Amino acid sequence: MENKKKRKIELKIDFNAINYDKKSVQKLLRKLARLRKKADWFKKSIKVQTMNKKFEDMHKIKNQYEYDVCVALRAIEMNDINQRYEYLYDEICYYLDHVCKEKNLCDFKNNKCFAKQNSEVTMGCCHHFSNKKWGILYQKKLIPCEYLSENGCTTKSIGCKMFMCDEVHKKGFKFTVFNVLLIRYFFNFIQKIIIKTSVFEGKEDIMKQLLKFNF
């Protein structure tokens, strides 16, 4: 329902009426993303009235598609583009971290991932050439990422979190800008390239690029 006088689009969502399968959620997210674009174009706000669900319990949701719907609904209510993109960015990072931790994808033991347990190699995914852009062409030595600490990564890079080695792929896990649905429907083509290629970078720098190419 659209309130023309207040320039507001009002949505009433009954979570019990939603089918939380991939095809249904893809269709719903596509509609929500297009609605937000339309609201931005006509400078309208969106108000979501929910039934049978509290957003505060979002991180307790086990169903991936239900989680995606909740994040999308909260995001489209945010009229401030900076706030919306930062929220989506943080929730996508949370989702990727959650899957990696819950499934124990890298299975670290004695500071080595499962793929390197039977080798002397300790250098892992969080290493890069000193020249990040052209180093692969002429450098041989890898260095630890500057954001790597004893307690893990100190920044949020969706590109880094999406990367999974061939051994993890064999487990059946591969993240792309298309199968992570929040990226697929809420970021444009250029932003998808930025997300995919922006590795070993701080969140602030990545966010600047994403906002620069928001259209």
Secondary structure by P-SEA (a helix, b strand, c coil): cccccccbbbbbbccccccccaaaaaaaaaaaaaaaaaaaaabbbbbbbbcccccccccccccaaaaaaaaaaaaaacccaaaaaaaaaaaaaaaaaaaaaaaccccccccccccccccccccccccccccccccccccccccccccccccccccccccccccccaaaaaacccccccccccccccccaaaaaaaaccccccaaaaaaaaaaacc
